[in-house]
Amino acid sequence: MESTLNHLKSVGLLADGFGSTPEMHRRDLIWVAYWLQIEVDRRSSW
């Protein structure tokens, strides 16, 4: 996620510290990202 924010800042799309574009900032929108990890203990029997 941090690398994405750094890229947005380098190309001039970062309007604030939340990684939103100027248009998103005007509309009070921000990006929300999360990490999901699923672990499978065993495969199904079917």
Phi and psi in degrees as GROMACS dihedral restraints (atoms count N, CA, C in turn):
[ dihedral_restraints ]
;  ai    aj    ak    al  type     phi  dphi    fc
    3     4     5     6     1   -62.7    20    10
    4     5     6     7     1   -37.8    20    10
    6     7     8     9     1   -65.5    20    10
    7     8     9    10     1   -34.5    20    10
    9    10    11    12     1   -63.7    20    10
   10    11    12    13     1   -45.0    20    10
   12    13    14    15     1   -63.9    20    10
   13    14    15    16     1   -39.4    20    10
   15    16    17    18     1   -63.2    20    10
   16    17    18    19     1   -39.2    20    10
   18    19    20    21     1   -65.8    20    10
   19    20    21    22     1   -45.4    20    10
   21    22    23    24     1   -58.7    20    10
   22    23    24    25     1   -40.4    20    10
   24    25    26    27     1   -65.5    20    10
   25    26    27    28     1   -40.2    20    10
   27    28    29    30     1   -68.5    20    10
   28    29    30    31     1   -29.0    20    10
   30    31    32    33     1   -96.6    20    10
   31    32    33    34     1     3.0    20    10
   33    34    35    36     1    84.6    20    10
   34    35    36    37     1    17.8    20    10
   36    37    38    39     1   -97.9    20    10
   37    38    39    40     1    -2.5    20    10
   39    40    41    42     1   -87.3    20    10
   40    41    42    43     1   110.9    20    10
   42    43    44    45     1   -88.5    20    10
   43    44    45    46     1   -26.6    20    10
   45    46    47    48     1  -153.7    20    10
   46    47    48    49     1  -171.6    20    10
   48    49    50    51     1   -75.9    20    10
   49    50    51    52     1     0.3    20    10
   51    52    53    54     1   -98.8    20    10
   52    53    54    55     1     4.0    20    10
   54    55    56    57     1    76.7    20    10
   55    56    57    58     1    23.0    20    10
   57    58    59    60     1   -93.0    20    10
   58    59    60    61     1   151.1    20    10
   60    61    62    63     1   -77.3    20    10
   61    62    63    64     1   166.1    20    10
   63    64    65    66     1   -56.2    20    10
   64    65    66    67     1   -39.8    20    10
   66    67    68    69     1   -65.3    20    10
   67    68    69    70     1   -41.6    20    10
   69    70    71    72     1   -62.8    20    10
   70    71    72    73     1   -39.3    20    10
   72    73    74    75     1   -62.6    20    10
   73    74    75    76     1   -41.7    20    10
   75    76    77    78     1   -63.4    20    10
   76    77    78    79     1   -31.0    20    10
   78    79    80    81     1   -95.1    20    10
   79    80    81    82     1     8.7    20    10
   81    82    83    84     1    58.1    20    10
   82    83    84    85     1    43.6    20    10
   84    85    86    87     1  -113.3    20    10
   85    86    87    88     1   148.8    20    10
   87    88    89    90     1  -136.6    20    10
   88    89    90    91     1   160.5    20    10
   90    91    92    93     1   -80.6    20    10
   91    92    93    94     1   142.3    20    10
   93    94    95    96     1  -126.5    20    10
   94    95    96    97     1   123.1    20    10
   96    97    98    99     1  -126.6    20    10
   97    98    99   100     1   147.2    20    10
   99   100   101   102     1  -144.3    20    10
  100   101   102   103     1   162.8    20    10
  102   103   104   105     1  -112.8    20    10
  103   104   105   106     1   130.6    20    10
  105   106   107   108     1  -125.2    20    10
  106   107   108   109     1   126.3    20    10
  108   109   110   111     1  -122.3    20    10
  109   110   111   112     1   125.6    20    10
  111   112   113   114     1  -114.4    20    10
  112   113   114   115     1   128.6    20    10
  114   115   116   117     1  -112.1    20    10
  115   116   117   118     1   131.2    20    10
  117   118   119   120     1  -107.1    20    10
  118   119   120   121     1   119.7    20    10
  120   121   122   123     1   -77.0    20    10
  121   122   123   124     1   -38.0    20    10
  123   124   125   126     1  -155.2    20    10
  124   125   126   127     1   157.1    20    10
  126   127   128   129     1   -77.8    20    10
  127   128   129   130     1   158.4    20    10
  129   130   131   132     1   -69.2    20    10
  130   131   132   133     1   156.8    20    10
  132   133   134   135     1   -84.6    20    10
  133   134   135   136     1   -12.3    20    10
